[in-house]
Amino acid sequence: MIVVTGAAGFIASGLVQKLNEEGFVDLILVDDFTREDRKTNFIDKQYTALVDRANFIEWLHANENQVQFIFHLGARTDTTEFDQSIFDELNLNYSKAVWNACVEHGLPLVYASSAATYGDGALGYDDRHDIVDQLKPLNPYGDSKNDFDKWALQQEKQPYFWAGLKFFNVYGPNEFHKGRMASVVFHSFNQIQAKGEVKLFRSHREDYSDGGQMRDFVYVKDVAKVCYFLMHHRKDSGLYNLGSGKARTFKDLATATFHALGKEAKIDFIDTPIDIRDKYQYFTEANMKKLLDIGYDQGFHSLEEGVDDYVKNHLLPGRYW
């Protein structure tokens, strides 16, 4: 059995699809499965059982001899949530329980960290272990992910293989339920379909033009491929960046969405909301050398390639992955 937590969510449901495509169907999907708006993410997948996240640790202790690998991708990911206790419960303490169970039962673990751990990028975007204690995330979500990374690195007892993946700006199918937290590709597509234009955040820094803010956008299908690679690799434990390795502007992203729809770009700008303005990252770019050095050689979609596939094969037909 392979366990995937967060399986009703965006990235994890994509990983389940990738596993199914590779012939793995003996899967245990873990999540809070009560939300109707997320059921389409997993309802047509092949799996053995659904386990409520509240019961998972107990289930794992009872069934550990049947489990071969754990992908712990479930988390509270809302960067606009500022209730620290929510993140302590769902991201930090729950992840510690998963880690400790993996140690106890000798199970390999891949878990979701985040590029939000890098804060404003003052220390760069290198997935080195020696800078983790110095990182200063910009919100409680980033804090929770960095706190767990720090905790994991301090543990004398570790799973025989583990990897913490610092996801950058992931976009792609199965994010219909994410609302405000869905990718800018998703929001751009909907704006174009509704009004024929895209509104992007205006820059509030002199060194960036409007729409010139840059992020490392990575296609969810590439993220799933990396997870699949690590499931077989099972060595070289540690933290790994997971981006495309190439920063692109939001204007590039919006333009690519227009082009995928066969339309000329029409972009307007609005002020960045006050509640996130002082927490806003203007540049992120993953240094991917560490992952490539351990043998990952399957490449990444360019922004244009990923957006084109997402729009034409998923958003336009309303098709999940």
FENSULKA-V988028 format. One record per residue. N is the residue number from 1. SS is DSSP state (H for helix, E for strand, L for the rest). PHI is phi in radians with two decimals (* if undefined). OMEGA is omega in whole degrees, 0 to 359 (* if undefined). Layout:
((N | SS | PHI | OMEGA) (N | SS | PHI | OMEGA))
This chain:
((1 | L | * | 172) (2 | E | -2.03 | 180) (3 | E | -1.74 | 174) (4 | E | -2.24 | 175) (5 | E | -1.55 | 185) (6 | L | 1.26 | 193) (7 | L | -1.18 | 176) (8 | L | -1.52 | 183) (9 | L | -1.58 | 189) (10 | H | -1.21 | 187) (11 | H | -1.19 | 184) (12 | H | -1.14 | 179) (13 | H | -1.18 | 174) (14 | H | -1.15 | 177) (15 | H | -1.11 | 177) (16 | H | -1.03 | 178) (17 | H | -1.10 | 178) (18 | H | -1.05 | 179) (19 | H | -1.08 | 177) (20 | H | -1.04 | 181) (21 | H | -1.10 | 179) (22 | L | -1.57 | 175) (23 | L | 1.68 | 179) (24 | L | -1.66 | 182) (25 | L | -2.15 | 178) (26 | L | -1.48 | 187) (27 | E | -2.02 | 172) (28 | E | -1.88 | 181) (29 | E | -1.72 | 184) (30 | E | -2.06 | 177) (31 | E | -3.14 | 165) (32 | L | -1.58 | 188) (33 | L | -1.64 | 184) (34 | L | -1.47 | 183) (35 | L | -1.37 | 182) (36 | H | -1.11 | 185) (37 | H | -1.27 | 179) (38 | H | -1.94 | 186) (39 | H | -1.13 | 181) (40 | H | -1.13 | 179) (41 | H | -1.14 | 185) (42 | L | -2.27 | 190) (43 | L | -1.08 | 182) (44 | L | -1.72 | 179) (45 | L | -1.39 | 175) (46 | L | -1.69 | 182) (47 | L | -2.75 | 181) (48 | L | -1.59 | 183) (49 | E | -2.77 | 170) (50 | E | -1.80 | 179) (51 | E | -2.19 | 178) (52 | E | -1.12 | 185) (53 | H | -1.06 | 180) (54 | H | -1.18 | 182) (55 | H | -1.83 | 191) (56 | H | -1.15 | 183) (57 | H | -1.08 | 176) (58 | H | -1.09 | 178) (59 | H | -1.05 | 183) (60 | H | -1.13 | 178) (61 | H | -1.06 | 182) (62 | H | -1.45 | 187) (63 | H | -2.17 | 188) (64 | H | -1.02 | 183) (65 | H | -1.24 | 178) (66 | H | -1.78 | 186) (67 | L | -1.67 | 178) (68 | L | -1.83 | 185) (69 | E | -2.76 | 177) (70 | E | -2.21 | 169) (71 | E | -1.83 | 180) (72 | E | -1.77 | 183) (73 | L | -1.91 | 179) (74 | L | -1.29 | 180) (75 | L | -2.95 | 167) (76 | L | -1.47 | 190) (77 | L | -2.01 | 184) (78 | L | -1.32 | 182) (79 | L | -1.31 | 178) (80 | L | -1.70 | 176) (81 | L | -1.47 | 183) (82 | L | -2.09 | 174) (83 | L | -1.50 | 185) (84 | H | -1.03 | 184) (85 | H | -1.12 | 178) (86 | H | -1.12 | 180) (87 | H | -1.22 | 178) (88 | H | -1.06 | 183) (89 | H | -1.27 | 190) (90 | H | -1.49 | 185) (91 | H | -1.75 | 186) (92 | H | -1.56 | 186) (93 | H | -1.18 | 178) (94 | H | -1.11 | 179) (95 | H | -1.15 | 176) (96 | H | -1.08 | 180) (97 | H | -1.13 | 177) (98 | H | -1.12 | 179) (99 | H | -1.00 | 183) (100 | H | -1.11 | 177) (101 | H | -1.17 | 177) (102 | H | -1.14 | 176) (103 | H | -1.09 | 183) (104 | H | -1.05 | 187) (105 | H | -1.84 | 176) (106 | L | 1.18 | 184) (107 | L | -1.89 | 176) (108 | E | -1.29 | 188) (109 | E | -2.43 | 165) (110 | E | -2.02 | 181) (111 | E | -2.25 | 182) (112 | E | -1.55 | 165) (113 | E | -1.75 | 184) (114 | E | -2.82 | 172) (115 | H | -1.18 | 175) (116 | H | -1.09 | 178) (117 | H | -1.12 | 184) (118 | H | -1.40 | 178) (119 | L | 1.05 | 182) (120 | L | -1.45 | 177) (121 | L | 1.40 | 182) (122 | L | -1.04 | 179) (123 | L | -1.73 | 180) (124 | L | 1.47 | 183) (125 | L | -2.23 | 177) (126 | L | -1.71 | 183) (127 | L | -1.46 | 177) (128 | L | -1.41 | 179) (129 | H | -1.30 | 187) (130 | H | -1.32 | 179) (131 | H | -1.84 | 186) (132 | H | -1.03 | 180) (133 | H | -1.15 | 183) (134 | H | -1.66 | 184) (135 | L | -1.21 | 181) (136 | L | -2.26 | 178) (137 | L | -1.03 | 186) (138 | L | -1.70 | 182) (139 | L | -2.69 | 181) (140 | H | -1.03 | 177) (141 | H | -1.05 | 178) (142 | H | -1.08 | 177) (143 | H | -1.04 | 184) (144 | H | -1.12 | 180) (145 | H | -1.24 | 180) (146 | H | -1.24 | 178) (147 | H | -1.07 | 179) (148 | H | -1.25 | 176) (149 | H | -1.00 | 180) (150 | H | -1.08 | 180) (151 | H | -1.06 | 182) (152 | H | -1.05 | 182) (153 | H | -1.17 | 182) (154 | H | -1.50 | 187) (155 | L | -1.35 | 174) (156 | L | -1.23 | 178) (157 | L | -1.74 | 183) (158 | L | -2.24 | 171) (159 | L | -0.98 | 183) (160 | L | -1.10 | 167) (161 | L | -2.44 | 174) (162 | E | -2.60 | 176) (163 | E | -2.52 | 174) (164 | E | -1.80 | 187) (165 | E | -1.71 | 179) (166 | E | -1.51 | 181) (167 | E | -1.15 | 173) (168 | L | -1.58 | 185) (169 | E | -1.50 | 183) (170 | E | -1.46 | 176) (171 | E | -2.38 | 177) (172 | L | 2.47 | 185) (173 | L | -1.10 | 178) (174 | L | 1.44 | 177) (175 | L | -1.88 | 182) (176 | H | -0.97 | 187) (177 | H | -1.49 | 194) (178 | H | -1.45 | 176) (179 | H | 1.04 | 182) (180 | H | -1.03 | 184) (181 | H | -1.52 | 176) (182 | L | -1.16 | 185) (183 | L | -1.18 | 178) (184 | H | -1.17 | 174) (185 | H | -1.07 | 180) (186 | H | -1.03 | 180) (187 | H | -1.18 | 179) (188 | H | -1.09 | 179) (189 | H | -0.98 | 182) (190 | H | -1.15 | 178) (191 | H | -1.16 | 180) (192 | H | -1.11 | 181) (193 | H | -1.13 | 184) (194 | H | -1.49 | 189) (195 | H | -2.27 | 177) (196 | L | 1.38 | 179) (197 | L | -2.54 | 177) (198 | E | -2.12 | 174) (199 | E | -1.85 | 177) (200 | E | -1.98 | 178) (201 | E | -1.21 | 173) (202 | L | -1.20 | 175) (203 | L | -1.33 | 176) (204 | L | -2.00 | 175) (205 | L | -2.28 | 184) (206 | L | -1.16 | 184) (207 | L | -1.51 | 175) (208 | L | -2.28 | 176) (209 | L | -1.33 | 176) (210 | L | -1.07 | 183) (211 | L | 1.39 | 181) (212 | L | -1.60 | 174) (213 | L | -1.04 | 189) (214 | E | -2.08 | 177) (215 | E | -2.37 | 173) (216 | L | -1.59 | 180) (217 | E | -1.57 | 182) (218 | E | -2.23 | 183) (219 | E | -1.31 | 185) (220 | H | -1.07 | 179) (221 | H | -1.19 | 175) (222 | H | -1.26 | 177) (223 | H | -1.03 | 180) (224 | H | -1.10 | 179) (225 | H | -1.13 | 178) (226 | H | -1.16 | 178) (227 | H | -1.04 | 180) (228 | H | -1.13 | 177) (229 | H | -1.03 | 182) (230 | H | -1.17 | 178) (231 | H | -1.07 | 179) (232 | H | -1.59 | 184) (233 | H | -1.19 | 172) (234 | L | 0.92 | 172) (235 | L | -2.68 | 182) (236 | L | 1.09 | 181) (237 | L | -1.08 | 175) (238 | E | 2.61 | 178) (239 | E | -1.52 | 180) (240 | E | -2.37 | 168) (241 | E | -1.16 | 172) (242 | E | -2.39 | 174) (243 | L | -2.32 | 175) (244 | L | -1.50 | 184) (245 | L | 1.52 | 183) (246 | L | -2.39 | 177) (247 | L | -1.29 | 177) (248 | E | -2.33 | 182) (249 | E | -1.46 | 174) (250 | H | -1.12 | 176) (251 | H | -1.14 | 175) (252 | H | -1.02 | 182) (253 | H | -1.11 | 180) (254 | H | -1.09 | 179) (255 | H | -1.08 | 178) (256 | H | -1.10 | 179) (257 | H | -1.18 | 175) (258 | H | -1.00 | 183) (259 | H | -1.11 | 178) (260 | H | -1.12 | 178) (261 | L | -1.64 | 180) (262 | L | 1.24 | 183) (263 | L | -2.11 | 173) (264 | L | -1.33 | 183) (265 | L | -1.23 | 173) (266 | L | -2.35 | 189) (267 | E | -2.12 | 175) (268 | E | -2.12 | 184) (269 | E | -2.22 | 178) (270 | E | -2.23 | 179) (271 | L | -1.13 | 173) (272 | L | -1.11 | 181) (273 | L | -0.94 | 183) (274 | H | -1.01 | 187) (275 | H | -1.22 | 178) (276 | H | -2.13 | 189) (277 | H | -1.07 | 183) (278 | L | -1.46 | 178) (279 | L | -1.95 | 191) (280 | L | -1.52 | 177) (281 | L | -1.51 | 180) (282 | L | -1.63 | 180) (283 | E | -2.68 | 169) (284 | L | -2.45 | 175) (285 | L | -2.72 | 183) (286 | L | -1.28 | 166) (287 | L | -1.40 | 188) (288 | L | -1.70 | 185) (289 | H | -1.02 | 185) (290 | H | -1.06 | 179) (291 | H | -1.17 | 180) (292 | H | -1.12 | 182) (293 | H | -1.18 | 178) (294 | L | -1.60 | 171) (295 | L | 2.01 | 179) (296 | L | -1.30 | 187) (297 | L | -2.36 | 185) (298 | L | -1.63 | 175) (299 | L | 1.26 | 182) (300 | L | -2.43 | 174) (301 | L | -1.07 | 166) (302 | L | -1.19 | 179) (303 | H | -1.00 | 182) (304 | H | -1.13 | 179) (305 | H | -1.13 | 181) (306 | H | -1.15 | 180) (307 | H | -1.11 | 180) (308 | H | -1.06 | 179) (309 | H | -1.14 | 181) (310 | H | -1.06 | 183) (311 | H | -1.17 | 188) (312 | H | -1.32 | 186) (313 | H | -1.76 | 182) (314 | H | -2.32 | 184) (315 | H | -1.21 | 180) (316 | L | -1.07 | 179) (317 | L | -1.43 | 183) (318 | L | 1.17 | 186) (319 | L | -1.81 | 175) (320 | L | -1.37 | 177) (321 | L | -1.99 | *))
